[in-house]
Amino acid sequence: METGMIKCVIIDDENNCLEMLEWLLKNYAPSVTIAAMCSSAEKGIEAIREHRPDVVFLDIEMPRMNGFDMLEKFDRLHFDVVFTTAYDKFAIKAFKYSALNYLLKPIDPDDLLETIRRIDEKRSVPSREQIELLFQHVRQVRNTPPRIALTTGDGMIFVPTQDILYCEAESNYTSVMLANGKKVVVSKVLKDIDEALSGPDFYRVHNSYLINLNRIKKFVRGEGGYVVMDNDVAISISRSRRQEFMEMFARF
């Protein structure tokens, strides 16, 4: 392979995404040559076997055969992979855990250039274990974990996450209020609890509060906006988070 030159195949079922990535590569990454652009995983497999690219830009969510299923068709990966995805923030840590390259749609030119720089420096391919780890984590982070271990002063308490009403920051500790009325004081800051519960069911409405969206009894627009939880406790929504909360709240 010529030093500094990278041959790629782009696979995405959405034509506008194919064309946008093609435009970005041609205008921002002249060291990358596009061997093929494919609108399905099946066509992508054929192109990879024909062109033997250095890197494949691969959409994860595609009909009939998704990106993970496509990669399983290869006994051994002889190419690097950059996953292009519209996955939300809850899934980003899955990519970080597996140490694999990813680009969020819409793709930012600076992120693209940084990814290409890493690929050019590394010149290696991902392992099967990395791909499997990514797949496992993507499935996990798309859903809130069923239970969480709460670290207290004298040990740990295992609690079903559906039983958590909300979590309140208290200096270097966090109070976790449960549906049965019990309050568990955890020896972790709220940020740590937020990361452990990250998923579609929990949301940080305020610097001091993380709430279970499934445990909201009522939302009140006035007074700056607040929610009433199942235990009748009212929790304010910070001004900076109100718009995002409204968008999430609309799905209920």
N, C-alpha and C positions, 0 to 999 in steps of 0.2 A: 504494500500500500504506500502510495506517495505521501511523503511527510507533509502534514498540514492539510491534506485533502481528505474529505469525508464524504463517502457515498451513502445516500439515504433512500429509504422507501417510506412513504407517508400512507397511513391507513386510517380512514375515517369515513363513516357512512354518510356524513353531511358534506355536501359539495362546497358549501360556503366556508366550512372549516378547512377543507383541503386547499381551496384557492387562497384563503388568507395565510395559511402556513407557507404555501408556495411563494406568495408575495413577500412575506417576511424573510424567508431564507434567501431569496434572490436579491433583496434590497439591503439586508443587514448581515448576511453570512455568505460572502462569495466563496469561502473555502468549502462550502457544502454543495455537492451536486445531487440533484434529484433524479434517481434512476427510474422511479415509478410512483404514480399516485393511484391508490386503490380505494374503492368505495365499499368494499366488503372484506371480511376476514378471509374468505375463500380466495378472492383475487390477490389478497396480500400474501398468502402462503405461496401462491404460484410465483409472484414477483420476487419474494425473498429467495426462493430456490433458484430462480433464473439469474438474478443480479448479484446475489451474495453481498448485501450491503454491509457497511460498517455500523450503521445505526438505523433503527426503525422507530419512527414516530407513530405511536399506536394509541388510538382511542380505546378506552376501556368498554364503554357502553355501546354495543352495536347489536342489531337484531340478528337472530339465528345463531351467531357465534360471537361471543364477546372477546375482548382482548386476552383474558386469561385462558379461555378455551383454545384460542388460536395458538398461544405459546405452547400449550400442551401437545400440539401436533408435532413439535420438534423434539427429537430425542436429546439433542444438545444445542444450546444457543451459540451460534458463531457470530452474533451481532449484539451490539449494545441496544438498549431499549429506553426510549423516553415516552412515558405515558402522558398523553394529552387528555385532560379530563375536566369536566365541569363539576366534579365533586365539591361539596361545600367544605367549610372549615373543619367540620368534625372528622373528616377523613384524612386531612393533611398529615396528621401524625402517623398514619399508616405508612405513608411513603417515607417519612423520616425514620421510622423504626426499621424499615427494610433497607435503607440506604440506597434507594433507587431514584433515578431521575424522573421528574414529572414537571409538566407545565400546565398551569391553570388556564382554562378558557375564560374570557378572551386572552390570548397569549400576549404577554408584554414583551416588546423587543429586547429590553435589557435582560429579562429572565431567560429569553432564548439564547442570547449571546453568552451568558454565564454558563448555561447548560452545555453549550457547544464547547466552550473553553474547558470545562471539566472532562468532557468526553475525549477531547483532543489530548489532554494531559494524561488521562488514565489509560486509554487504549486497552481496555479489558472488557469482558462481557459479564453480565450478571449471572450468578449461580442459580441453579434450580431452587436451592433453599431460600434465596432472597425472594424469588417470585412467589413461592408458596407462603412465605412469611407475610408478604404484602397482601396476598389474597385473604389470608386468615384475619389480618388486622382490618382490612377494608370491611369485611363482613361484621367484625366486632364493633368497630367504631360507628357504623351506620345505625347501631342500636345501643341504647343505654344498657350497661351491664346489669344483669338481674339482681346481683347482690353487691354490697360494698363492705369492706372491712373498716370499721371506725376505730381508730387508735385512741384509747382513753388513758388516763393516768395509771390504771392498774391492769391493762391488757388490751384486748380487742373485742369489739362487738360486731357480729355479722348481721347486717340489716338488709332486707329486700328493698331495693331502690324505690319501688312503687309505694312504700310506706313512708318515705321521706316527704314531708310537706314543704319545708324550706330550711335553708342553712343561713345562720346569721354570724357575721364576723364579730369577734370580741377580742381585740388586741391580737395577741399571738395564738389565740384559740378560736374555735368555731363551735357554735351551738347548733346542733342538728335536732330539729323538732319533728317528731314522729306522729303518725296518724293516731296512735293510741294515747297521745297526750304526754308521752315521755320526752324529756329533753336530754340529749347526750352531748356532753362537752368533749370535744375532740382536740387533741394536742397538735393540731395542724392549722395553718392559716387558710382562709377561705379560698385563696387561689389554688391551693393543692386539692381541695375538695372539688372545686370547679373542674379541674383537669381530670380528676378521677371519674367524675360523672358526665363528662362532656359527651353530648349526644343530643338527639332531638327533643328529649323530655325535660331537660333542665336549662334554665336561662338565668344569667346574671342581670337582674333588673336594676341593680344598684351596687355601688362598691361594697356595701355591707350585707347584701342579700342575694342568695341564689335560690330560685324557686322551682318547684316541680310544676310544670305547665298543666299536668293532668290533675292537679289538686287545687286549681283555681275555682272558687265558687262564683266570683263576680268581678267584673272589671268596671271601674268608674272613671269616666273621662275627666270630670271636673277636678278642681284642686290640684291641677298639674298631672293627674292621672295616678291611680293606684289600683291594686288588686286586693280582693278579699279571699283569703285561703279557706280551706275546708274547716279549719278550727276558728273561723271568724276573725282572725288577725289580719289587719290591713297593712299592706306593704307598699310604700311609694315606689314609683318608677322614675329613675333619674332622667333629667331632660335629655341628656346625650344618648340615652338608650331607648327613648320613647318610640321613635319612628321604626327602628328595627324590631322592637317588641310588637308593635302594631301589625307589622308584616307577618311575624310568626304567629301572633294571636289570631290572625284572620283565618288560619287553616282549621281552627276548632269549630 
